[in-house]
Amino acid sequence: MVDTFTLQVTEEQNGSRIDSFLAAQTDGVSRSYLQKLITDGQILVNDKTVKSNYKVKTGDTLLVNIPEAAPIDILPEEMDLNIVYEDSDLLVVNKPIGLVVHPAHGHYSGTLVNGLLAHCKDLSGINGKMRPGIVHRIDKDTSGLLMIAKNDLAHQHLAAQLKEHSIRRAYYALVQGVISEPAGIVDAPIGRHETDRKKMAVTFKNSKEARTHYFVKERFARNTFIECRLETGRTHQIRVHMSYLGYPLVGDPLYGNRKNHYDFPGQALHAYALGFVHPRTGEELYFEAPLPEHFESVLKRLADGV
């Protein structure tokens, strides 16, 4: 199976090296792997092959073919995992900011999956060798709680709960701007951005329903600290929805202001609460993870008017 798509070069992207341009447009694909695809003729510019140092021009049309990764062995790597809960069926992990959840094309080490394989031998295989045990994911630069399935029974039950929107998921976020109303809901479909493949967008074209509830926790001079609860779990959902409202997340390089006044190491988003029914016992489980230190530090500075 080959992932094939086209990209159009905008005026802003004019003059970029093709490998840099593609790295910015593809999620989880390494620059070295993209260079190999260019050399192998898997990437065409205006229906012609180019070299990896080619500089794209406004109006160029790129046809990109990314072959399915050949089966490889993902190696276990010792990692200091913050495990909130574990039994014979599942784990709940508090993922730090900056950690990629699972391997992808050209990036097979240093991920949460590598650490999980070193921690336990048994992980569900439903999502294949690249994503063993992964039922859902959060972005590299989002911190917080993830549930991991150790076997296929657990995976199927947890995935079913996700599909029927019965899993409780809540996030803390810091946004740019001051939200006046105490709470609200964003009910707007999300799909792939038409011109920037790395981004999602509110769109009615090739999209899926998406609903985010938000609640104001604290207002500052130029920012608002909010809680978000998901009904659906679309890619970048909170980031897209809050940007759509005009309140992008602090530190968000894709959907927000590139000026990061608080030196936030990523978007200001933390998956602090996770609740679900245990797939074997039927017990209702609920977990919370405190805000990371860097997040707390920024909130304190804002409260102090710094």
Summary of the structure (lengths in Angstrom):
residues: 306
radius of gyration: 20.4
end to end distance: 52.5
largest distance: 58.5
contacts: 957
relative contact order: 0.13
helix: 20%
strand: 31%
